[in-house]
Amino acid sequence: MLASGRDPEAFGWTAAAGAAGIVALSVALFWPVLGHDFLNFDTPRYVAQNRYVAQGLSGAGMFWALTAFEVSNWHPVTWWSHMLDVSLFGLNAGAHHGVNMVLHGVNGALLFTYLLRWAGSWPAALVVALLFVVHPMHVESVAWVAERKDLLSTGFLFLAMHAHAAFARAPSASRYVLLFSLLGLGLMSKAMLVTAPFVLLLLDYWPLRRIRLGSWSLVLEDLRQRAIEQVPLMLLVAAVIVLTILAQAGGSAMSAGAGV
């Protein structure tokens, strides 16, 4: 049972206003990238010089993305995203950067609404989300088209966190399927999300309060129940770990002396 005194449904308009402001801030902050060209490092392999991506969305390209270990990675959702960009904008570098800019703002909005609904006060949620949007560590993800995978995986992680909280509040098979699917899409964007089940377990402790502190028997019982919930997610993670190892080994990324 979700032990929270907050009413998540009471934040509709407040959350919408704050989320819109965060997206607007991302656009204002990163507007200059619309005038940037593609970087020569990695981006040609992801877009212009990739014969499947450069053709835009196609059945052959989507199937290739599911089976390819290109650039030592397996991330079909990222490939599909680049293909969609080409279908919409051609090889206009500014437009590709613009998609990154908006995605970053949307990610900040998703973080804000999660914190607002489940964790704390309006000011605290806003400050954390604003720090996320303006943090210089995210400049690379926005200004480098090849890092689209970082933006996509982060977005799906935040969506999975929302789905996880909804499941915790009112468990159902459909809500768990949604959580499983969102995590799967995130893993198909970037394998970095292999730690996501542990993140969800931490969120079960705070802010969702599904792990009760008290006697060891209560703590262990809650941990056992939460661990059982995580089993399908861990199996999904295990499959992606295997695929990633194969991709990295196939591209010699795991060889001694290989570049990072």
C-alpha positions in Angstrom: 0.0 0.0 0.0 1.3 3.5 -0.9 1.9 5.3 2.4 1.6 8.9 1.3 -0.6 11.7 2.6 -0.5 13.6 -0.7 -3.3 13.6 -3.2 -1.5 13.3 -6.6 -4.7 14.2 -8.5 -4.7 17.7 -6.9 -1.7 19.0 -9.0 -3.1 19.0 -12.5 -2.9 22.7 -13.4 0.0 23.4 -11.1 2.0 20.6 -12.7 1.1 21.7 -16.2 2.2 25.3 -15.6 5.5 24.3 -14.0 6.2 21.7 -16.7 5.5 24.2 -19.5 7.9 26.7 -17.8 10.6 24.1 -17.6 10.3 23.2 -21.3 10.4 26.9 -22.2 13.6 27.3 -20.1 15.3 24.4 -22.0 14.3 26.0 -25.3 15.6 29.5 -24.2 18.8 28.0 -22.8 19.7 25.8 -25.7 18.3 27.9 -28.5 21.8 28.5 -30.1 22.1 24.8 -31.0 19.6 25.4 -33.8 22.4 27.1 -35.7 25.0 24.4 -35.1 26.2 21.9 -37.7 26.7 18.2 -36.9 29.8 17.3 -35.0 32.3 15.2 -36.9 32.8 12.8 -34.0 30.4 9.9 -34.1 27.5 11.8 -35.5 28.2 10.9 -39.2 28.0 7.2 -38.2 24.7 7.9 -36.5 23.0 10.0 -39.2 24.4 11.2 -42.5 26.8 8.3 -43.3 24.5 5.6 -42.0 22.7 4.3 -45.1 19.6 3.1 -43.2 19.2 6.2 -41.1 19.9 8.6 -44.0 16.9 7.1 -45.8 14.5 8.0 -43.0 11.9 5.6 -41.5 11.4 2.5 -43.5 10.5 -1.1 -42.9 14.0 -2.3 -43.8 15.6 0.3 -41.6 13.4 -0.5 -38.6 14.2 -4.2 -38.9 17.9 -3.3 -39.3 17.8 -1.3 -36.1 16.4 -4.3 -34.2 19.3 -6.6 -35.3 22.2 -4.2 -35.7 25.2 -3.9 -33.3 26.3 -0.7 -35.1 28.9 1.5 -33.2 29.2 -1.2 -30.6 25.7 -0.7 -29.2 22.2 -2.2 -29.4 19.7 0.6 -29.2 17.0 0.3 -31.8 14.7 3.0 -30.4 17.6 5.5 -30.8 18.0 4.5 -34.4 14.3 4.8 -35.0 14.4 8.3 -33.5 17.2 9.4 -35.8 15.3 7.9 -38.8 12.2 9.8 -37.9 14.2 13.0 -37.7 15.5 12.4 -41.2 12.0 11.7 -42.5 10.8 15.0 -41.0 13.7 17.3 -41.5 16.1 15.6 -43.9 19.8 16.3 -42.8 19.1 19.7 -41.4 21.4 19.7 -38.4 19.6 22.5 -36.6 16.4 20.6 -36.6 18.0 17.5 -35.2 19.5 19.6 -32.4 16.1 21.2 -31.9 14.6 17.8 -31.1 17.3 17.2 -28.5 16.6 20.6 -27.0 12.9 19.8 -26.7 13.5 16.3 -25.3 15.7 17.7 -22.6 13.0 20.1 -21.6 10.4 17.4 -21.6 12.7 15.3 -19.4 12.9 18.1 -16.9 9.1 18.5 -16.9 8.7 14.7 -16.2 11.1 15.0 -13.3 9.3 18.0 -11.9 5.8 16.4 -12.1 7.1 13.2 -10.5 8.6 15.1 -7.6 5.6 17.3 -7.3 3.1 14.4 -7.2 5.0 12.0 -5.0 7.9 13.6 -3.1 7.6 17.1 -1.8 6.6 20.7 -2.0 6.2 22.7 -5.2 9.3 24.8 -4.6 11.5 21.7 -3.9 10.2 20.0 -7.0 10.8 23.1 -9.1 14.3 23.7 -7.8 15.4 20.1 -8.5 13.9 20.1 -12.0 15.5 23.5 -12.8 18.9 22.3 -11.6 18.5 19.2 -13.9 17.7 21.4 -16.9 20.5 23.9 -16.5 23.2 21.5 -15.2 26.3 21.8 -17.6 26.6 18.0 -17.7 23.6 17.9 -20.0 25.0 20.3 -22.6 26.7 17.4 -24.4 23.5 15.4 -24.6 21.7 18.4 -26.3 24.5 19.8 -28.4 25.7 16.4 -29.7 23.2 14.6 -31.9 24.9 11.3 -31.3 23.9 11.5 -27.7 20.2 11.3 -28.5 20.3 8.0 -26.8 21.0 9.7 -23.4 17.9 11.9 -23.8 15.6 9.1 -24.8 16.7 6.7 -22.1 16.4 9.4 -19.4 12.9 10.3 -20.7 11.7 6.6 -20.6 13.3 6.2 -17.1 11.2 9.2 -15.8 8.1 7.8 -17.5 8.8 4.4 -15.9 9.1 6.1 -12.5 5.7 7.6 -13.1 4.3 4.2 -14.1 5.9 2.6 -11.1 4.4 5.1 -8.7 1.0 4.6 -10.3 1.4 0.8 -9.9 2.4 1.3 -6.3 -0.7 3.4 -5.6 -3.1 0.9 -7.2 -1.4 -2.3 -8.4 -2.8 -3.9 -11.5 -1.6 -6.1 -14.4 -2.1 -3.3 -16.9 0.0 -0.8 -14.9 2.8 -3.3 -14.5 2.8 -4.0 -18.2 3.1 -0.2 -18.8 6.0 -0.1 -16.4 7.7 -3.1 -18.1 7.2 -1.6 -21.5 8.5 1.8 -20.6 11.6 0.3 -19.1 12.0 -1.9 -22.1 11.9 1.2 -24.4 14.4 2.9 -22.2 16.8 0.0 -22.4 16.3 -0.1 -26.2 17.5 3.5 -26.2 20.6 3.1 -24.1 21.7 0.1 -22.0 22.7 2.5 -19.2 19.3 1.8 -17.7 20.3 -1.6 -16.5 20.4 -0.1 -13.0 16.8 1.1 -13.2 15.3 -1.7 -11.1 17.5 -0.7 -8.2 16.5 2.9 -8.7 12.8 1.9 -8.5 13.6 -0.1 -5.3 15.1 3.1 -3.8 12.0 5.0 -4.8 9.9 2.3 -3.0 11.6 3.4 0.2 11.4 7.1 -0.6 9.1 8.8 -1.6 6.7 6.0 -2.0 7.2 4.6 1.5 6.5 1.0 0.5 9.4 -0.3 2.7 8.5 0.2 6.3 11.1 0.9 8.9 10.6 -0.8 12.2 11.2 -4.4 13.1 13.5 -6.5 10.9 10.6 -8.8 10.1 8.6 -5.9 8.6 11.6 -4.6 6.6 12.4 -8.0 5.3 8.8 -8.8 4.3 8.5 -5.5 2.4 11.9 -6.1 0.7 10.8 -9.6 -0.3 7.5 -8.3 -1.8 9.3 -5.5 -3.7 12.0 -8.0 -4.9 9.3 -10.3 -6.3 7.9 -7.4 -8.2 11.3 -6.7 -9.7 11.9 -10.2 -11.1 10.4 -9.5 -14.6 12.3 -6.2 -14.8 15.5 -7.9 -13.8 15.0 -10.6 -16.5 14.5 -7.8 -19.1 17.7 -6.1 -17.8 19.6 -9.4 -18.0 18.6 -9.8 -21.7 19.8 -6.3 -22.6 23.1 -6.9 -20.7 23.8 -10.0 -22.9 22.9 -8.0 -26.1 25.2 -5.1 -25.0 28.1 -7.4 -24.3 27.7 -9.0 -27.7 27.5 -5.6 -29.3 30.5 -4.2 -27.4 32.6 -7.4 -28.1 31.6 -7.4 -31.8 32.7 -3.8 -32.2 36.0 -4.5 -30.4 35.0 -2.0 -27.7 36.0 -4.5 -25.0 39.4 -5.2 -26.4 42.5 -4.2 -24.5 43.4 -0.6 -25.5 40.1 0.1 -27.1 38.9 3.7 -27.0 36.1 4.6 -24.5 
